[in-house]
């Protein structure tokens, strides 16, 4: 489901220190990567996220379900960063936050557009599948804009593996 709403207060823990962004639980593990000016940002973002998943015990995956969960995260990262490259003059940064239940991905860019799955989705056509994939794989996703500031943050949340 595409949304620009914020999670209800308390869903992710204490208040955020980042205006316009939802809070992150105090037990969260958080990693950030600056992508502005970097080359090869999609593989860079995937490698960064893969290392975080490894450090947090998602990888190496002990079961097929855990392996699929990790691959879903890496695919969503690829789609969000690729969309920032194609539609928003490139990504500024990537933030990965993990709690016991949810992994949240945030890609910040300087673009003004509003990401949305193409409607109608046409599976047989090349291109235009990124946000459809994000919508299908994620618990929720949305866009955060900071009033008076350029750009946006596109976020997506996936279930942590059981």
Residue frames as a rotation matrix with the C-alpha (Angstrom) as fourth column:
UNK 1
0.582 0.813 0.000 0.00
0.813 -0.582 0.000 0.00
0.000 0.000 -1.000 0.00
UNK 2
-0.412 -0.682 0.604 1.40
0.665 -0.678 -0.312 3.35
0.622 0.273 0.733 -1.00
UNK 3
0.662 0.648 -0.376 1.08
0.724 -0.425 0.543 5.99
0.192 -0.632 -0.751 1.62
UNK 4
-0.151 -0.701 0.697 2.46
0.175 -0.713 -0.679 9.29
0.973 0.019 0.230 2.75
UNK 5
0.789 0.502 0.355 1.16
-0.272 -0.232 0.934 8.90
0.551 -0.833 -0.047 6.28
UNK 6
-0.350 -0.860 0.372 3.44
-0.758 0.027 -0.652 8.64
0.550 -0.510 -0.661 9.25
UNK 7
-0.382 0.212 -0.900 3.30
0.427 0.904 0.032 5.56
0.820 -0.372 -0.436 11.46
UNK 8
0.701 0.691 0.179 1.14
0.123 -0.364 0.923 6.15
0.703 -0.625 -0.340 14.54
UNK 9
0.119 -0.671 0.732 3.04
-0.821 -0.481 -0.307 7.61
0.558 -0.564 -0.609 17.52
UNK 10
0.164 -0.156 0.974 4.74
-0.850 0.479 0.220 4.92
-0.501 -0.864 -0.054 19.53
UNK 11
0.965 0.248 -0.090 4.83
-0.256 0.803 -0.538 2.36
-0.062 0.542 0.838 16.71
UNK 12
0.546 -0.828 -0.129 8.58
0.293 0.333 -0.896 2.67
0.785 0.452 0.424 16.34
UNK 13
-0.040 -0.583 -0.811 9.55
0.977 0.147 -0.154 3.85
0.209 -0.799 0.564 19.82
UNK 14
-0.022 -0.011 -1.000 10.56
0.649 -0.761 -0.006 7.25
-0.761 -0.649 0.023 21.21
UNK 15
0.848 0.385 -0.364 10.24
0.056 -0.749 -0.660 10.55
-0.526 0.540 -0.657 19.37
UNK 16
0.490 -0.649 0.582 12.51
0.855 0.229 -0.465 11.10
0.169 0.726 0.667 16.41
UNK 17
0.090 -0.541 -0.836 15.34
0.397 -0.750 0.528 13.61
-0.913 -0.379 0.148 16.50
UNK 18
-0.910 -0.330 0.253 14.83
0.339 -0.239 0.910 14.12
-0.240 0.913 0.329 12.76
UNK 19
-0.365 0.826 -0.430 11.94
-0.395 -0.555 -0.732 16.51
-0.843 -0.098 0.529 11.99
UNK 20
0.146 0.559 -0.816 9.44
-0.981 -0.027 -0.194 15.02
-0.131 0.829 0.544 9.54
UNK 21
-0.345 -0.330 -0.879 10.74
-0.483 0.865 -0.135 11.49
0.805 0.378 -0.458 10.07
UNK 22
0.731 0.672 -0.119 9.17
-0.275 0.449 0.850 8.80
0.625 -0.588 0.513 12.22
UNK 23
0.327 -0.605 0.726 10.92
-0.930 -0.068 0.361 7.73
-0.169 -0.793 -0.585 15.38
UNK 24
0.073 -0.385 -0.920 13.12
-0.349 0.854 -0.385 4.66
0.934 0.350 -0.072 15.63
UNK 25
0.919 0.328 -0.218 12.89
0.045 0.463 0.885 2.27
0.391 -0.823 0.411 18.56
UNK 26
0.561 -0.726 0.398 15.62
-0.822 -0.433 0.368 2.59
-0.095 -0.534 -0.840 21.14
UNK 27
0.253 -0.464 0.849 16.60
-0.147 0.849 0.507 -1.04
-0.956 -0.253 0.146 20.53
UNK 28
0.985 0.166 0.045 17.03
0.026 0.118 -0.993 -0.43
-0.170 0.979 0.111 16.79
UNK 29
-0.087 -0.981 0.171 20.24
0.556 0.095 0.826 -1.01
-0.827 0.167 0.538 14.96
UNK 30
0.879 0.411 -0.242 20.83
0.099 -0.652 -0.751 1.77
-0.467 0.637 -0.614 12.45
UNK 31
-0.244 -0.922 0.300 23.27
0.704 0.045 0.709 2.19
-0.667 0.384 0.638 9.57
UNK 32
0.765 0.442 -0.469 23.59
0.006 -0.733 -0.681 5.17
-0.644 0.518 -0.563 7.24
UNK 33
-0.164 -0.770 0.617 25.43
0.820 0.241 0.520 5.53
-0.549 0.591 0.592 3.96
UNK 34
0.134 0.113 -0.985 26.11
-0.303 -0.941 -0.149 8.77
-0.943 0.319 -0.092 2.08
UNK 35
0.150 0.012 0.989 25.42
0.776 0.619 -0.125 8.25
-0.613 0.786 0.083 -1.62
UNK 36
0.918 0.213 -0.333 25.65
0.015 -0.861 -0.508 11.85
-0.395 0.461 -0.794 -2.89
UNK 37
0.473 -0.747 -0.467 28.37
-0.868 -0.486 -0.102 12.10
-0.151 0.453 -0.878 -5.51
UNK 38
-0.237 -0.554 0.798 29.22
-0.373 0.810 0.452 8.40
-0.897 -0.190 -0.398 -5.40
UNK 39
-0.229 0.156 -0.961 29.39
-0.946 0.196 0.257 6.28
0.228 0.968 0.102 -8.52
UNK 40
-0.562 0.071 -0.824 27.90
-0.077 0.988 0.137 2.81
0.823 0.141 -0.550 -8.79
UNK 41
-0.590 0.294 0.752 25.33
-0.790 -0.403 -0.463 3.67
0.167 -0.867 0.470 -6.12
UNK 42
0.512 0.838 -0.189 23.00
-0.767 0.545 0.338 0.70
0.386 -0.028 0.922 -6.67
UNK 43
0.397 -0.392 -0.830 25.64
0.275 0.913 -0.300 -2.00
0.876 -0.109 0.470 -6.06
UNK 44
-0.688 -0.641 0.340 27.17
-0.085 -0.393 -0.915 0.18
0.721 -0.659 0.216 -3.32
UNK 45
-0.213 0.712 0.669 23.79
-0.951 -0.307 0.025 0.38
0.223 -0.631 0.743 -1.54
UNK 46
0.716 0.462 -0.523 23.21
-0.396 0.886 0.240 -3.38
0.575 0.035 0.818 -1.96
UNK 47
-0.032 -0.823 -0.567 26.67
0.333 0.526 -0.782 -4.24
0.942 -0.214 0.257 -0.60
UNK 48
-0.723 -0.179 0.668 26.20
-0.455 -0.605 -0.654 -1.85
0.520 -0.776 0.356 2.34
UNK 49
0.198 0.903 0.382 22.81
-0.963 0.107 0.246 -3.39
0.181 -0.417 0.891 3.16
UNK 50
0.598 -0.048 -0.800 24.11
-0.091 0.988 -0.127 -6.94
0.796 0.149 0.586 2.69
UNK 51
-0.505 -0.849 -0.157 26.89
0.148 0.094 -0.985 -6.22
0.850 -0.521 0.078 5.22
UNK 52
-0.523 0.405 0.750 24.34
-0.824 -0.466 -0.322 -4.83
0.219 -0.786 0.577 7.71
UNK 53
0.587 0.784 -0.202 22.18
-0.723 0.620 0.304 -7.95
0.364 -0.032 0.931 7.27
UNK 54
0.211 -0.619 -0.756 25.25
0.203 0.785 -0.586 -10.10
0.956 -0.030 0.291 7.86
UNK 55
-0.756 -0.560 0.339 26.19
-0.150 -0.356 -0.922 -8.13
0.638 -0.748 0.185 10.98
UNK 56
-0.340 0.733 0.589 22.64
-0.940 -0.284 -0.190 -8.40
0.028 -0.618 0.786 12.30
UNK 57
-0.673 -0.055 0.738 22.46
-0.323 0.919 -0.226 -12.18
-0.665 -0.391 -0.636 11.79
UNK 58
0.485 0.842 -0.236 20.13
-0.594 0.119 -0.795 -12.30
-0.642 0.526 0.558 8.77
UNK 59
0.807 -0.326 -0.492 22.99
-0.337 0.430 -0.838 -13.70
0.485 0.842 0.236 6.67
UNK 60
-0.858 0.098 -0.505 24.20
-0.378 0.547 0.747 -16.29
0.349 0.831 -0.432 6.12
UNK 61
0.001 0.980 0.198 20.62
-0.980 -0.039 0.195 -17.50
0.199 -0.194 0.961 6.12
UNK 62
-0.740 -0.258 0.622 19.94
-0.497 0.832 -0.246 -20.74
-0.454 -0.491 -0.744 7.95
UNK 63
-0.221 0.749 0.624 16.65
0.472 0.642 -0.604 -21.43
-0.853 0.161 -0.496 6.14
UNK 64
-0.547 0.111 0.830 15.06
0.820 -0.127 0.557 -20.75
0.168 0.986 -0.022 2.77
UNK 65
0.571 0.820 0.035 12.60
0.780 -0.555 0.290 -18.32
0.258 -0.138 -0.956 4.40
UNK 66
0.516 -0.462 -0.722 15.40
0.335 -0.667 0.666 -16.30
-0.789 -0.585 -0.189 5.98
UNK 67
-0.594 -0.735 0.326 17.30
0.561 -0.088 0.823 -16.28
-0.576 0.673 0.464 2.68
UNK 68
-0.155 0.645 0.748 14.17
0.904 -0.213 0.371 -15.06
0.399 0.734 -0.550 0.87
UNK 69
0.767 0.430 -0.477 13.66
0.613 -0.711 0.344 -12.30
-0.191 -0.556 -0.809 3.48
UNK 70
0.015 -0.861 -0.508 17.23
0.288 -0.483 0.827 -11.08
-0.958 -0.158 0.241 2.97
UNK 71
-0.699 -0.248 0.671 16.87
0.690 0.014 0.724 -11.17
-0.189 0.969 0.162 -0.82
UNK 72
0.347 0.887 0.306 13.63
0.897 -0.409 0.167 -9.18
0.273 0.217 -0.937 -0.56
UNK 73
0.623 -0.189 -0.759 15.45
0.367 -0.786 0.498 -6.49
-0.691 -0.589 -0.420 1.43
UNK 74
-0.451 -0.890 -0.065 18.25
0.299 -0.219 0.929 -6.30
-0.841 0.400 0.365 -1.15
UNK 75
-0.437 0.380 0.816 15.75
0.887 0.031 0.460 -6.10
0.149 0.925 -0.351 -4.01
UNK 76
0.671 0.729 -0.138 13.82
0.741 -0.654 0.152 -3.27
0.021 -0.205 -0.979 -2.34
UNK 77
0.231 -0.686 -0.690 17.07
0.234 -0.649 0.724 -1.36
-0.944 -0.328 0.011 -1.71
UNK 78
-0.700 -0.522 0.487 17.94
0.552 0.036 0.833 -1.76
-0.452 0.852 0.263 -5.39
UNK 79
-0.052 0.783 0.620 14.53
0.948 -0.157 0.278 -0.53
0.315 0.602 -0.734 -6.51
UNK 80
0.759 0.368 -0.537 14.47
0.568 -0.777 0.271 2.51
-0.317 -0.511 -0.799 -4.20
UNK 81
-0.042 -0.863 -0.503 18.00
0.147 -0.504 0.851 3.60
-0.988 -0.038 0.148 -5.12
UNK 82
-0.672 -0.154 0.724 17.39
0.707 0.155 0.690 2.98
-0.218 0.976 0.005 -8.83
UNK 83
0.362 0.880 0.307 14.23
0.913 -0.401 0.073 5.10
0.188 0.254 -0.949 -8.71
UNK 84
0.621 -0.212 -0.754 16.19
0.267 -0.848 0.459 7.92
-0.737 -0.486 -0.470 -7.07
UNK 85
-0.509 -0.859 0.059 18.75
0.278 -0.099 0.956 7.66
-0.815 0.502 0.289 -9.90
UNK 86
-0.611 0.288 0.738 16.16
0.791 0.170 0.588 7.62
0.044 0.942 -0.332 -12.67
UNK 87
0.183 0.892 0.413 13.60
0.765 -0.393 0.510 10.08
0.617 0.222 -0.755 -11.34
UNK 88
0.947 0.230 -0.226 15.26
0.322 -0.637 0.700 12.32
0.017 -0.736 -0.677 -8.74
UNK 89
0.625 -0.755 0.200 18.79
-0.464 -0.565 -0.682 13.25
0.628 0.333 -0.703 -9.90
UNK 90
-0.206 -0.763 -0.612 20.31
0.035 0.619 -0.784 10.53
0.978 -0.183 -0.101 -7.75
UNK 91
0.685 0.450 -0.573 20.11
0.522 0.245 0.817 9.47
0.508 -0.859 -0.067 -4.13
UNK 92
0.347 -0.526 0.777 21.63
-0.628 -0.745 -0.225 11.52
0.697 -0.410 -0.589 -1.31
UNK 93
-0.619 -0.573 0.537 21.71
-0.777 0.347 -0.526 8.75
0.116 -0.743 -0.660 1.28
UNK 94
0.057 0.556 -0.829 20.51
-0.122 0.828 0.547 5.38
0.991 0.070 0.115 2.51
UNK 95
-0.457 -0.106 0.883 19.43
-0.884 -0.057 -0.464 4.57
0.099 -0.993 -0.068 6.05
UNK 96
-0.092 0.369 -0.925 18.77
-0.076 0.924 0.375 1.02
0.993 0.104 -0.057 7.24
UNK 97
-0.476 0.027 0.879 17.15
-0.866 -0.190 -0.463 0.53
0.154 -0.981 0.113 10.66
UNK 98
-0.255 0.297 -0.920 16.33
-0.082 0.942 0.327 -2.84
0.963 0.159 -0.216 12.18
UNK 99
-0.217 0.249 0.944 14.27
-0.975 -0.015 -0.220 -3.80
-0.041 -0.968 0.246 15.22
UNK 100
-0.713 -0.065 0.698 13.15
-0.250 0.954 -0.166 -7.27
-0.655 -0.293 -0.696 16.29
UNK 101
0.051 0.882 0.468 10.04
0.373 0.418 -0.829 -7.03
-0.926 0.217 -0.308 14.07
UNK 102
0.901 0.401 0.164 10.75
0.334 -0.401 -0.853 -4.61
-0.276 0.823 -0.496 11.20
UNK 103
-0.339 -0.939 0.062 13.54
0.757 -0.233 0.611 -3.54
-0.559 0.254 0.789 8.90
UNK 104
0.749 0.579 -0.322 13.09
0.336 -0.751 -0.569 0.01
-0.571 0.318 -0.757 7.60
UNK 105
-0.304 -0.775 0.554 14.86
0.928 -0.109 0.357 1.32
-0.217 0.622 0.752 4.50
UNK 106
0.676 0.453 -0.581 15.02
0.305 -0.890 -0.338 5.04
-0.671 0.051 -0.740 3.73
UNK 107
-0.260 -0.701 0.664 16.44
0.961 -0.118 0.252 6.58
-0.098 0.703 0.704 0.56
UNK 108
0.355 0.286 -0.890 16.77
0.333 -0.928 -0.165 10.35
-0.874 -0.238 -0.424 0.56
UNK 109
-0.291 -0.415 0.862 16.96
0.956 -0.113 0.269 12.35
-0.014 0.903 0.430 -2.66
UNK 110
-0.745 -0.034 -0.666 16.52
0.142 -0.984 -0.109 15.93
-0.652 -0.176 0.738 -3.85
UNK 111
-0.868 0.413 0.275 13.69
0.339 0.088 0.937 15.16
0.363 0.906 -0.217 -6.26
UNK 112
-0.750 0.657 0.082 10.23
-0.621 -0.655 -0.431 16.69
-0.230 -0.374 0.898 -6.25
UNK 113
-0.400 0.611 -0.683 8.32
-0.530 0.454 0.716 13.80
0.748 0.649 0.142 -7.80
UNK 114
0.032 0.519 0.854 5.90
-0.940 0.306 -0.151 11.49
-0.340 -0.798 0.498 -6.06
UNK 115
-0.894 -0.380 -0.238 6.79
-0.440 0.844 0.306 7.79
0.084 0.379 -0.922 -6.42
UNK 116
0.083 0.926 0.369 3.88
-0.758 0.299 -0.580 5.53
-0.647 -0.231 0.727 -7.24
UNK 117
-0.499 -0.164 0.851 3.37
0.283 0.897 0.339 2.14
-0.819 0.410 -0.401 -8.88
UNK 118
-0.883 0.218 -0.415 2.34
-0.469 -0.386 0.795 2.44
0.013 0.896 0.443 -12.52
UNK 119
-0.350 0.854 0.385 -1.35
0.114 0.447 -0.887 1.90
-0.930 -0.267 -0.254 -12.97
UNK 120
0.916 0.321 0.243 -2.32
-0.389 0.859 0.332 -0.33
-0.102 -0.398 0.912 -14.52
UNK 121
-0.043 -0.941 0.335 0.68
-0.647 0.282 0.709 -2.54
-0.762 -0.186 -0.621 -13.89
UNK 122
0.827 0.239 -0.510 1.65
-0.558 0.466 -0.687 -4.36
0.074 0.852 0.518 -17.07
UNK 123
0.560 -0.594 0.577 3.84
-0.212 0.570 0.794 -7.30
-0.801 -0.567 0.194 -16.17
UNK 124
0.557 -0.296 0.776 4.85
0.727 0.625 -0.283 -8.05
-0.401 0.722 0.564 -19.77
UNK 125
0.846 -0.221 0.485 6.32
0.163 -0.759 -0.630 -4.61
0.508 0.612 -0.606 -20.47
UNK 126
-0.081 -0.939 -0.334 9.90
0.863 0.102 -0.495 -3.64
0.499 -0.328 0.802 -19.70
UNK 127
-0.855 -0.399 0.332 10.48
0.189 -0.835 -0.517 -1.03
0.483 -0.379 0.789 -17.00
UNK 128
-0.330 0.740 0.586 8.10
-0.622 -0.637 0.455 0.60
0.711 -0.214 0.670 -14.59
UNK 129
0.326 0.465 -0.823 8.01
0.195 0.819 0.540 -2.25
0.925 -0.336 0.176 -12.08
UNK 130
-0.608 -0.794 0.016 10.06
0.124 -0.115 -0.986 -0.73
0.785 -0.597 0.168 -9.24
UNK 131
-0.703 0.360 0.613 7.38
-0.704 -0.471 -0.531 0.68
0.098 -0.805 0.585 -6.97
UNK 132
0.441 0.806 -0.394 5.05
-0.717 0.581 0.386 -2.23
0.540 0.112 0.834 -7.80
UNK 133
0.050 -0.532 -0.845 7.77
0.272 0.822 -0.501 -4.56
0.961 -0.205 0.186 -6.47
UNK 134
-0.881 -0.367 0.299 8.22
-0.135 -0.411 -0.902 -2.38
0.454 -0.834 0.313 -3.38
UNK 135
-0.207 0.902 0.380 4.47
-0.954 -0.272 0.126 -2.37
0.217 -0.336 0.917 -2.77
UNK 136
0.542 0.452 -0.709 4.25
-0.413 0.878 0.244 -6.17
0.732 0.161 0.662 -3.11
UNK 137
-0.038 -0.688 -0.724 7.24
0.392 0.657 -0.645 -7.01
0.919 -0.308 0.244 -0.88
UNK 138
-0.853 -0.444 0.276 6.82
0.001 -0.529 -0.849 -4.47
0.522 -0.723 0.451 1.91
UNK 139
-0.443 0.685 -0.578 4.52
0.874 0.185 -0.450 -4.17
-0.201 -0.704 -0.681 4.88
UNK 140
0.751 0.603 -0.270 4.17
0.531 -0.794 -0.296 -0.48
-0.393 0.079 -0.916 4.06
UNK 141
-0.422 -0.866 0.269 5.99
0.900 -0.366 0.236 2.32
-0.106 0.342 0.934 2.28
UNK 142
0.719 0.687 -0.107 5.64
0.670 -0.726 -0.156 6.04
-0.185 0.041 -0.982 1.84
UNK 143
-0.055 -0.664 0.746 7.23
0.663 -0.583 -0.470 9.41
0.747 0.468 0.473 1.33
UNK 144
0.439 0.090 -0.894 8.35
0.794 -0.505 0.339 11.96
-0.421 -0.859 -0.293 3.90
UNK 145
0.102 -0.388 0.916 8.96
0.594 -0.715 -0.368 15.57
0.798 0.582 0.158 2.94
UNK 146
-0.265 -0.246 -0.932 10.46
0.900 -0.410 -0.148 18.14
-0.346 -0.878 0.331 5.27
UNK 147
0.764 0.626 0.158 8.63
0.641 -0.709 -0.294 21.47
-0.072 0.325 -0.943 4.91
UNK 148
0.871 -0.387 -0.302 10.89
-0.370 -0.922 0.112 24.14
-0.322 0.014 -0.947 3.45
UNK 149
-0.152 -0.956 0.250 13.55
-0.450 0.292 0.844 21.64
-0.880 0.016 -0.474 2.38
UNK 150
0.030 0.080 -0.996 14.26
-0.991 0.133 -0.019 20.26
0.131 0.988 0.084 -1.07
UNK 151
-0.661 -0.376 -0.650 13.76
-0.462 0.886 -0.042 16.59
0.591 0.272 -0.759 -1.78
UNK 152
0.499 0.835 0.231 12.15
-0.806 0.350 0.477 13.73
0.318 -0.425 0.848 0.05
UNK 153
-0.708 -0.582 0.400 12.75
-0.672 0.728 -0.132 10.44
-0.215 -0.362 -0.907 1.79
UNK 154
0.252 0.718 -0.649 11.14
-0.742 0.574 0.348 7.33
0.622 0.394 0.677 0.37
UNK 155
-0.540 -0.399 0.741 10.82
-0.817 0.461 -0.348 4.68
-0.203 -0.793 -0.575 3.06
UNK 156
0.209 0.570 -0.794 9.82
-0.572 0.730 0.373 1.03
0.793 0.377 0.479 3.04
UNK 157
-0.212 -0.218 0.953 9.33
-0.945 0.295 -0.143 -1.46
-0.250 -0.930 -0.269 5.85
UNK 158
0.008 0.118 -0.993 9.74
-0.481 0.871 0.100 -5.22
0.877 0.477 0.064 5.65
UNK 159
0.899 0.337 0.278 9.07
-0.414 0.451 0.791 -7.91
0.141 -0.827 0.545 8.22
UNK 160
-0.212 -0.940 0.267 12.06
-0.976 0.216 -0.015 -9.30
-0.044 -0.263 -0.964 10.04
UNK 161
-0.168 0.135 -0.976 12.43
-0.385 0.903 0.191 -13.03
0.908 0.408 -0.100 9.50
UNK 162
0.751 0.528 0.397 11.01
-0.585 0.252 0.771 -15.29
0.307 -0.811 0.498 12.19
